[in-house]
Amino acid sequence: MTDLPDVLNILLFMDAEDAPIAELEAVAPGRLNAIAVPAQAFVDDAGMLPATTGLWKPRPWSTDLLPEQLEQVLRDTHLLVLTLPYPKRLLPRMPSLLWAHYLWAGISDLQHSDLWGGRVRLTSSRGYVDTTPIAEMVIAAALHFAKDLHVAVVQAVEGGMDASGYDLRLLAGRTMGVVGLGGIGLEVARLANAMGMRVVASRLSITERQPGENGVETLYPAADLHDMLAGCDYVTLTTALTDDTRDMIDDSAVAAMKDGAVLLNVGRGELIDERALKDGLRSGKVGGAYLDVYTDEWFRPPDPELLAHPRVLMTPHNSGHVDVVTSFAMDLLKRNIASFLAGDPLINEVDWARGY
C-alpha cells in the first residue's frame, strides 16, 4: 500500500453547513483535515453530471474560495467524498487522490466520471443508505396496485364513488421476488414477510440455487432468473447496474413472468428494456409497474407513454427521501477512514471485474 501522508486531506462535495466536518476529523484527531465545497465550484469545460435535461435541476450553491484556491484544494485532496452532481474531469486535477467514496449506493452513476476504472480506489454506500425508506416505498407501491388506490384518486377527481371500479387483491400469501438481495433487498424481504408474503430472491454472487435465510425461502443464481420470475406476483429490482444486468428485464424476461405480475424498480432504469416493458403492459402480461427510476434519467425526461400509462406509477428517484435522516452512510465512511489509516480492507470497495 502507498505510504500515507501524515495528514489526510478530505474533500466533501457538499455545502459546508451540511457537512459533518468535526465528526469526520474526530475519527483520527490530528490526522484528518476535512473541507466541504459544492461540486459545482469545480466544474471545467468537461462539464458536470447530471445534465439539466432529465431529473436533475440546478440547485443554489456558493463558495468563498477563488479559482486558484479551488484548484489547490483539488491538488491537495487525498480522499474525495461525493454524490451527484460531480465534475466529469477530476483525475488530472487531483494528483494526490488515493481514494474516492460515493455516498450513494449505485456506483453506476459514476460511469461518466474519470474515477470509473481509474487509478484510485473507489467505495460506495451500497447496503448502508436509505434501505428502510426505499423498501417501504416498494411495499407502498405493491399496495397501490393490490388495492387499486389510483381508482380512489380518479373517482375523487371526477366527483363520484363506485365500488365496482375496484379489483382489490390480498398481498398476504402472494410471492415477492427480489432481484438483487443486498441491503435494500433484505429490507424488502423483511417488510414483505411482515405482510404475510412469501419471498424468493436472486443474487449475482451465487452460482447454484440454495435455501434462503432472513425470511427468503429460496435464493436463485442470476442464471435462473427466469425460473424465479415465473412464480412471482411482484418483482422488485434492487440489483446493481452492470454490463450483465443492463436490460435484464427484456422480452424473454417479460415472457417468463407470471401473467399480470407487477414490476417494482428501485434499482436503476437501465435494468429494464423500456420497449419490452411497454409491450408487456399493452398485452397485459405485466399487470403494473412502479418505476422510481428510468433509463437515462439524468439526460432526458421520462418516456411519455410510461408516464401517462394508467398501470404505471412513477416517482422522481426519491424513494429514499424521507423526513427522518439516518447517518448509516456516514457511519460507514467513518469506519472506512479508520480502516484506510490502519491499512485494513475497505467495506464496499469496488471490484472492477464485476462492476460494483
TORNULO-259028 format. One record per residue (C-alpha): x, y, z; residue in three letters. Coordinates in nm, 3 decimals. Layout:
<nodes>
+---------+---------+---------+------+
|      c1 |      c2 |      c3 | resn |
+---------+---------+---------+------+
|       X |       Y |       Z |  ala |
...
+---------+---------+---------+------+
</nodes>
This chain:
<nodes>
+---------+---------+---------+------+
|      c1 |      c2 |      c3 | resn |
+---------+---------+---------+------+
|   0.000 |   0.000 |   0.000 |  met |
|   0.114 |   0.355 |  -0.078 |  thr |
|   0.262 |   0.533 |   0.223 |  asp |
|   0.002 |   0.767 |   0.365 |  leu |
|   0.064 |   1.135 |   0.435 |  pro |
|   0.088 |   1.248 |   0.795 |  asp |
|  -0.237 |   1.438 |   0.748 |  val |
|  -0.508 |   1.302 |   0.518 |  leu |
|  -0.692 |   1.582 |   0.334 |  asn |
|  -1.062 |   1.506 |   0.280 |  ile |
|  -1.278 |   1.697 |   0.032 |  leu |
|  -1.654 |   1.660 |   0.055 |  leu |
|  -1.861 |   1.771 |  -0.242 |  phe |
|  -2.137 |   1.932 |  -0.035 |  met |
|  -2.240 |   2.258 |   0.125 |  asp |
|  -2.024 |   2.345 |   0.425 |  ala |
|  -2.324 |   2.388 |   0.657 |  glu |
|  -2.440 |   2.031 |   0.581 |  asp |
|  -2.100 |   1.865 |   0.612 |  ala |
|  -2.002 |   1.665 |   0.924 |  pro |
|  -1.651 |   1.810 |   0.932 |  ile |
|  -1.589 |   1.776 |   1.306 |  ala |
|  -1.747 |   1.428 |   1.310 |  glu |
|  -1.508 |   1.302 |   1.043 |  leu |
|  -1.197 |   1.468 |   1.185 |  glu |
|  -1.275 |   1.307 |   1.523 |  ala |
|  -1.212 |   0.962 |   1.371 |  val |
|  -0.837 |   1.031 |   1.398 |  ala |
|  -0.767 |   1.364 |   1.570 |  pro |
|  -0.469 |   1.543 |   1.421 |  gly |
|  -0.451 |   1.309 |   1.119 |  arg |
|  -0.750 |   1.435 |   0.922 |  leu |
|  -0.821 |   1.771 |   0.761 |  asn |
|  -1.169 |   1.798 |   0.606 |  ala |
|  -1.319 |   2.068 |   0.389 |  ile |
|  -1.660 |   2.089 |   0.220 |  ala |
|  -1.714 |   2.268 |  -0.110 |  val |
|  -2.008 |   2.225 |  -0.353 |  pro |
|  -1.908 |   2.017 |  -0.655 |  ala |
|  -2.036 |   2.288 |  -0.891 |  gln |
|  -1.747 |   2.511 |  -0.782 |  ala |
|  -1.502 |   2.278 |  -0.957 |  phe |
|  -1.668 |   2.249 |  -1.297 |  val |
|  -1.444 |   2.297 |  -1.600 |  asp |
|  -1.504 |   2.270 |  -1.974 |  asp |
|  -1.557 |   1.891 |  -1.947 |  ala |
|  -1.889 |   1.965 |  -1.777 |  gly |
|  -2.091 |   1.821 |  -1.491 |  met |
|  -2.305 |   1.515 |  -1.443 |  leu |
|  -2.601 |   1.505 |  -1.435 |  pro |
|  -2.708 |   1.725 |  -1.718 |  ala |
|  -3.008 |   1.950 |  -1.653 |  thr |
|  -3.224 |   1.792 |  -1.925 |  thr |
|  -3.351 |   1.499 |  -1.714 |  gly |
|  -3.440 |   1.464 |  -1.348 |  leu |
|  -3.159 |   1.693 |  -1.234 |  trp |
|  -3.239 |   2.058 |  -1.181 |  lys |
|  -2.981 |   2.322 |  -1.083 |  pro |
|  -2.951 |   2.385 |  -0.710 |  arg |
|  -2.820 |   2.703 |  -0.550 |  pro |
|  -2.465 |   2.686 |  -0.423 |  trp |
|  -2.188 |   2.922 |  -0.317 |  ser |
|  -1.824 |   2.930 |  -0.212 |  thr |
|  -1.585 |   3.198 |  -0.092 |  asp |
|  -1.283 |   3.028 |  -0.248 |  leu |
|  -1.114 |   3.183 |  -0.551 |  leu |
|  -1.047 |   2.971 |  -0.864 |  pro |
|  -0.679 |   2.927 |  -0.782 |  glu |
|  -0.771 |   2.820 |  -0.427 |  gln |
|  -1.022 |   2.567 |  -0.559 |  leu |
|  -0.760 |   2.410 |  -0.786 |  glu |
|  -0.519 |   2.390 |  -0.493 |  gln |
|  -0.784 |   2.210 |  -0.289 |  val |
|  -0.816 |   1.953 |  -0.568 |  leu |
|  -0.440 |   1.910 |  -0.593 |  arg |
|  -0.406 |   1.851 |  -0.219 |  asp |
|  -0.701 |   1.612 |  -0.170 |  thr |
|  -0.631 |   1.251 |  -0.069 |  his |
|  -0.991 |   1.137 |  -0.008 |  leu |
|  -1.285 |   1.263 |  -0.214 |  leu |
|  -1.640 |   1.213 |  -0.082 |  val |
|  -1.905 |   1.273 |  -0.347 |  leu |
|  -2.258 |   1.222 |  -0.472 |  thr |
|  -2.437 |   1.387 |  -0.765 |  leu |
|  -2.358 |   1.628 |  -0.921 |  pro |
|  -1.987 |   1.595 |  -0.993 |  tyr |
|  -1.738 |   1.733 |  -1.247 |  pro |
|  -1.665 |   1.473 |  -1.513 |  lys |
|  -1.293 |   1.551 |  -1.522 |  arg |
|  -1.117 |   1.511 |  -1.189 |  leu |
|  -0.814 |   1.281 |  -1.204 |  leu |
|  -0.580 |   1.514 |  -1.399 |  pro |
|  -0.658 |   1.784 |  -1.142 |  arg |
|  -0.617 |   1.559 |  -0.835 |  met |
|  -0.262 |   1.414 |  -0.841 |  pro |
|  -0.269 |   1.333 |  -0.468 |  ser |
|  -0.602 |   1.147 |  -0.474 |  leu |
|  -0.581 |   0.798 |  -0.323 |  leu |
|  -0.944 |   0.704 |  -0.262 |  trp |
|  -1.294 |   0.823 |  -0.353 |  ala |
|  -1.611 |   0.734 |  -0.163 |  his |
|  -1.958 |   0.757 |  -0.315 |  tyr |
|  -2.221 |   0.837 |  -0.051 |  leu |
|  -2.500 |   0.671 |  -0.250 |  trp |
|  -2.544 |   0.302 |  -0.333 |  ala |
|  -2.535 |   0.278 |  -0.713 |  gly |
|  -2.184 |   0.343 |  -0.840 |  ile |
|  -2.307 |   0.312 |  -1.199 |  ser |
|  -2.378 |   0.684 |  -1.155 |  asp |
|  -2.002 |   0.735 |  -1.181 |  leu |
|  -1.958 |   0.573 |  -1.523 |  gln |
|  -1.934 |   0.918 |  -1.681 |  his |
|  -1.657 |   1.023 |  -1.444 |  ser |
|  -1.288 |   0.957 |  -1.496 |  asp |
|  -1.296 |   0.799 |  -1.150 |  leu |
|  -1.457 |   0.497 |  -1.316 |  trp |
|  -1.200 |   0.221 |  -1.359 |  gly |
|  -0.925 |   0.469 |  -1.274 |  gly |
|  -0.608 |   0.464 |  -1.068 |  arg |
|  -0.777 |   0.543 |  -0.736 |  val |
|  -0.968 |   0.313 |  -0.504 |  arg |
|  -1.345 |   0.357 |  -0.500 |  leu |
|  -1.600 |   0.260 |  -0.235 |  thr |
|  -1.977 |   0.303 |  -0.216 |  ser |
|  -2.251 |   0.310 |   0.046 |  ser |
|  -2.425 |   0.004 |  -0.100 |  arg |
|  -2.636 |  -0.165 |   0.167 |  gly |
|  -2.593 |   0.120 |   0.416 |  tyr |
|  -2.801 |   0.404 |   0.275 |  val |
|  -3.182 |   0.451 |   0.267 |  asp |
|  -3.260 |   0.080 |   0.291 |  thr |
|  -3.577 |   0.112 |   0.500 |  thr |
|  -3.727 |   0.417 |   0.320 |  pro |
|  -3.678 |   0.252 |  -0.020 |  ile |
|  -3.815 |  -0.082 |   0.099 |  ala |
|  -4.120 |   0.094 |   0.245 |  glu |
|  -4.179 |   0.256 |  -0.093 |  met |
|  -4.170 |  -0.086 |  -0.259 |  val |
|  -4.438 |  -0.216 |  -0.022 |  ile |
|  -4.641 |   0.104 |  -0.067 |  ala |
|  -4.628 |   0.058 |  -0.445 |  ala |
|  -4.728 |  -0.309 |  -0.414 |  ala |
|  -5.026 |  -0.199 |  -0.204 |  leu |
|  -5.106 |   0.073 |  -0.458 |  his |
|  -5.161 |  -0.193 |  -0.723 |  phe |
|  -5.314 |  -0.458 |  -0.495 |  ala |
|  -5.571 |  -0.217 |  -0.352 |  lys |
|  -5.638 |  -0.010 |  -0.666 |  asp |
|  -5.561 |   0.310 |  -0.477 |  leu |
|  -5.537 |   0.501 |  -0.805 |  his |
|  -5.908 |   0.434 |  -0.859 |  val |
|  -5.993 |   0.630 |  -0.544 |  ala |
|  -5.790 |   0.925 |  -0.669 |  val |
|  -5.952 |   0.920 |  -1.012 |  val |
|  -6.301 |   0.887 |  -0.868 |  gln |
|  -6.240 |   1.173 |  -0.626 |  ala |
|  -6.123 |   1.398 |  -0.909 |  val |
|  -6.430 |   1.303 |  -1.110 |  glu |
|  -6.654 |   1.371 |  -0.808 |  gly |
|  -6.804 |   1.026 |  -0.758 |  gly |
|  -6.759 |   0.689 |  -0.592 |  met |
|  -6.825 |   0.346 |  -0.738 |  asp |
|  -6.718 |   0.022 |  -0.569 |  ala |
|  -6.746 |  -0.168 |  -0.897 |  ser |
|  -6.439 |   0.016 |  -1.022 |  gly |
|  -6.211 |  -0.170 |  -0.782 |  tyr |
|  -6.035 |  -0.505 |  -0.814 |  asp |
|  -5.895 |  -0.549 |  -0.462 |  leu |
|  -5.632 |  -0.818 |  -0.403 |  arg |
|  -5.466 |  -0.962 |  -0.095 |  leu |
|  -5.089 |  -0.927 |  -0.056 |  leu |
|  -5.070 |  -1.195 |   0.212 |  ala |
|  -4.991 |  -1.530 |   0.054 |  gly |
|  -4.858 |  -1.377 |  -0.268 |  arg |
|  -4.496 |  -1.416 |  -0.376 |  thr |
|  -4.248 |  -1.129 |  -0.377 |  met |
|  -3.937 |  -1.181 |  -0.588 |  gly |
|  -3.633 |  -0.969 |  -0.505 |  val |
|  -3.375 |  -0.937 |  -0.782 |  val |
|  -3.052 |  -0.846 |  -0.603 |  gly |
|  -3.054 |  -0.947 |  -0.238 |  leu |
|  -2.834 |  -0.675 |  -0.091 |  gly |
|  -2.913 |  -0.425 |   0.184 |  gly |
|  -3.228 |  -0.286 |   0.022 |  ile |
|  -3.338 |  -0.629 |  -0.099 |  gly |
|  -3.308 |  -0.777 |   0.252 |  leu |
|  -3.522 |  -0.494 |   0.389 |  glu |
|  -3.782 |  -0.551 |   0.117 |  val |
|  -3.784 |  -0.918 |   0.217 |  ala |
|  -3.833 |  -0.831 |   0.585 |  arg |
|  -4.127 |  -0.600 |   0.517 |  leu |
|  -4.285 |  -0.837 |   0.266 |  ala |
|  -4.264 |  -1.116 |   0.525 |  asn |
|  -4.440 |  -0.886 |   0.772 |  ala |
|  -4.722 |  -0.851 |   0.518 |  met |
|  -4.755 |  -1.230 |   0.508 |  gly |
|  -4.590 |  -1.265 |   0.168 |  met |
|  -4.368 |  -1.549 |   0.052 |  arg |
|  -4.027 |  -1.418 |  -0.058 |  val |
|  -3.777 |  -1.556 |  -0.309 |  val |
|  -3.469 |  -1.373 |  -0.431 |  ala |
|  -3.172 |  -1.380 |  -0.665 |  ser |
|  -2.811 |  -1.281 |  -0.606 |  arg |
|  -2.534 |  -1.219 |  -0.860 |  leu |
|  -2.263 |  -1.372 |  -0.644 |  ser |
|  -2.401 |  -1.729 |  -0.626 |  ile |
|  -2.389 |  -1.996 |  -0.897 |  thr |
|  -2.635 |  -2.257 |  -0.763 |  glu |
|  -2.987 |  -2.245 |  -0.625 |  arg |
|  -2.990 |  -2.271 |  -0.246 |  gln |
|  -3.216 |  -2.234 |   0.058 |  pro |
|  -3.253 |  -1.873 |   0.163 |  gly |
|  -3.238 |  -1.707 |   0.503 |  glu |
|  -3.358 |  -1.386 |   0.670 |  asn |
|  -3.713 |  -1.453 |   0.550 |  gly |
|  -3.614 |  -1.558 |   0.199 |  val |
|  -3.743 |  -1.903 |   0.106 |  glu |
|  -3.517 |  -1.975 |  -0.193 |  thr |
|  -3.213 |  -1.795 |  -0.332 |  leu |
|  -3.158 |  -1.816 |  -0.707 |  tyr |
|  -2.841 |  -1.753 |  -0.910 |  pro |
|  -2.864 |  -1.495 |  -1.188 |  ala |
|  -2.873 |  -1.775 |  -1.448 |  ala |
|  -3.206 |  -1.897 |  -1.300 |  asp |
|  -3.375 |  -1.556 |  -1.301 |  leu |
|  -3.647 |  -1.658 |  -1.547 |  his |
|  -3.736 |  -1.961 |  -1.335 |  asp |
|  -3.776 |  -1.732 |  -1.036 |  met |
|  -3.985 |  -1.479 |  -1.229 |  leu |
|  -4.234 |  -1.746 |  -1.330 |  ala |
|  -4.354 |  -1.785 |  -0.971 |  gly |
|  -4.364 |  -1.419 |  -0.860 |  cys |
|  -4.669 |  -1.199 |  -0.826 |  asp |
|  -4.446 |  -0.897 |  -0.755 |  tyr |
|  -4.088 |  -0.848 |  -0.871 |  val |
|  -3.861 |  -0.591 |  -0.706 |  thr |
|  -3.541 |  -0.483 |  -0.881 |  leu |
|  -3.269 |  -0.376 |  -0.636 |  thr |
|  -2.962 |  -0.517 |  -0.812 |  thr |
|  -2.660 |  -0.316 |  -0.919 |  ala |
|  -2.640 |  -0.197 |  -1.279 |  leu |
|  -2.356 |  -0.378 |  -1.457 |  thr |
|  -2.291 |  -0.499 |  -1.810 |  asp |
|  -2.458 |  -0.826 |  -1.708 |  asp |
|  -2.770 |  -0.670 |  -1.556 |  thr |
|  -2.836 |  -0.397 |  -1.815 |  arg |
|  -3.172 |  -0.470 |  -1.987 |  asp |
|  -3.212 |  -0.785 |  -1.778 |  met |
|  -3.589 |  -0.733 |  -1.795 |  ile |
|  -3.618 |  -0.780 |  -2.169 |  asp |
|  -3.867 |  -0.960 |  -2.395 |  asp |
|  -3.761 |  -1.303 |  -2.269 |  ser |
|  -3.782 |  -1.199 |  -1.903 |  ala |
|  -4.126 |  -1.046 |  -1.953 |  val |
|  -4.239 |  -1.365 |  -2.127 |  ala |
|  -4.112 |  -1.567 |  -1.830 |  ala |
|  -4.307 |  -1.358 |  -1.578 |  met |
|  -4.630 |  -1.475 |  -1.424 |  lys |
|  -4.929 |  -1.329 |  -1.610 |  asp |
|  -5.028 |  -0.999 |  -1.452 |  gly |
|  -4.722 |  -0.972 |  -1.229 |  ala |
|  -4.625 |  -0.626 |  -1.103 |  val |
|  -4.272 |  -0.494 |  -1.159 |  leu |
|  -4.121 |  -0.263 |  -0.895 |  leu |
|  -3.792 |  -0.094 |  -0.990 |  asn |
|  -3.590 |   0.092 |  -0.727 |  val |
|  -3.252 |  -0.004 |  -0.875 |  gly |
|  -3.159 |   0.170 |  -1.199 |  arg |
|  -3.374 |   0.241 |  -1.502 |  gly |
|  -3.134 |   0.064 |  -1.734 |  glu |
|  -3.219 |  -0.270 |  -1.570 |  leu |
|  -3.537 |  -0.266 |  -1.781 |  ile |
|  -3.572 |  -0.259 |  -2.159 |  asp |
|  -3.844 |   0.006 |  -2.169 |  glu |
|  -3.973 |  -0.111 |  -2.506 |  arg |
|  -4.020 |  -0.463 |  -2.368 |  ala |
|  -4.196 |  -0.320 |  -2.062 |  leu |
|  -4.436 |  -0.116 |  -2.274 |  lys |
|  -4.516 |  -0.419 |  -2.486 |  asp |
|  -4.581 |  -0.620 |  -2.170 |  gly |
|  -4.811 |  -0.352 |  -2.033 |  leu |
|  -5.006 |  -0.328 |  -2.360 |  arg |
|  -5.058 |  -0.704 |  -2.374 |  ser |
|  -5.147 |  -0.731 |  -2.004 |  gly |
|  -4.859 |  -0.968 |  -1.939 |  lys |
|  -4.726 |  -0.705 |  -1.698 |  val |
|  -5.003 |  -0.609 |  -1.460 |  gly |
|  -4.840 |  -0.288 |  -1.344 |  gly |
|  -4.507 |  -0.117 |  -1.288 |  ala |
|  -4.367 |   0.108 |  -1.019 |  tyr |
|  -4.066 |   0.299 |  -1.154 |  leu |
|  -3.865 |   0.514 |  -0.916 |  asp |
|  -3.600 |   0.523 |  -1.190 |  val |
|  -3.599 |   0.521 |  -1.568 |  tyr |
|  -3.348 |   0.479 |  -1.849 |  thr |
|  -3.111 |   0.775 |  -1.898 |  asp |
|  -3.294 |   0.969 |  -1.628 |  glu |
|  -3.011 |   1.218 |  -1.585 |  trp |
|  -3.021 |   1.309 |  -1.955 |  phe |
|  -3.386 |   1.312 |  -2.065 |  arg |
|  -3.744 |   1.334 |  -1.935 |  pro |
|  -3.932 |   1.008 |  -1.874 |  pro |
|  -4.095 |   0.821 |  -2.161 |  asp |
|  -4.436 |   0.992 |  -2.215 |  pro |
|  -4.617 |   0.662 |  -2.268 |  glu |
|  -4.490 |   0.520 |  -1.940 |  leu |
|  -4.556 |   0.842 |  -1.750 |  leu |
|  -4.918 |   0.855 |  -1.868 |  ala |
|  -4.994 |   0.483 |  -1.851 |  his |
|  -5.279 |   0.404 |  -1.607 |  pro |
|  -5.094 |   0.097 |  -1.474 |  arg |
|  -4.761 |   0.271 |  -1.422 |  val |
|  -4.665 |   0.462 |  -1.109 |  leu |
|  -4.355 |   0.680 |  -1.148 |  met |
|  -4.164 |   0.878 |  -0.887 |  thr |
|  -3.856 |   1.100 |  -0.947 |  pro |
|  -3.586 |   0.878 |  -0.794 |  his |
|  -3.688 |   0.994 |  -0.447 |  asn |
|  -3.793 |   0.669 |  -0.278 |  ser |
|  -3.518 |   0.714 |  -0.018 |  gly |
|  -3.601 |   1.076 |   0.066 |  his |
|  -3.791 |   1.088 |   0.395 |  val |
|  -3.834 |   1.315 |   0.696 |  asp |
|  -3.602 |   1.114 |   0.922 |  val |
|  -3.233 |   1.144 |   0.838 |  val |
|  -3.015 |   0.843 |   0.917 |  thr |
|  -2.636 |   0.851 |   0.931 |  ser |
|  -2.561 |   0.494 |   0.823 |  phe |
|  -2.374 |   0.610 |   0.512 |  ala |
|  -2.164 |   0.849 |   0.720 |  met |
|  -2.104 |   0.578 |   0.979 |  asp |
|  -1.973 |   0.356 |   0.701 |  leu |
|  -1.744 |   0.634 |   0.579 |  leu |
|  -1.600 |   0.681 |   0.928 |  lys |
|  -1.537 |   0.308 |   0.963 |  arg |
|  -1.366 |   0.304 |   0.625 |  asn |
|  -1.148 |   0.605 |   0.711 |  ile |
|  -1.027 |   0.426 |   1.024 |  ala |
|  -0.958 |   0.113 |   0.816 |  ser |
|  -0.778 |   0.315 |   0.549 |  phe |
|  -0.546 |   0.474 |   0.804 |  leu |
|  -0.478 |   0.133 |   0.956 |  ala |
|  -0.410 |  -0.031 |   0.620 |  gly |
|  -0.709 |  -0.264 |   0.658 |  asp |
|  -0.957 |  -0.367 |   0.384 |  pro |
|  -1.231 |  -0.119 |   0.297 |  leu |
|  -1.601 |  -0.206 |   0.311 |  ile |
|  -1.772 |  -0.193 |  -0.031 |  asn |
|  -1.455 |  -0.142 |  -0.231 |  glu |
|  -1.546 |  -0.166 |  -0.598 |  val |
|  -1.437 |  -0.479 |  -0.779 |  asp |
|  -1.386 |  -0.351 |  -1.133 |  trp |
|  -1.414 |  -0.702 |  -1.278 |  ala |
|  -1.776 |  -0.734 |  -1.165 |  arg |
|  -1.863 |  -0.364 |  -1.187 |  gly |
|  -1.979 |  -0.294 |  -0.831 |  tyr |
+---------+---------+---------+------+
</nodes>
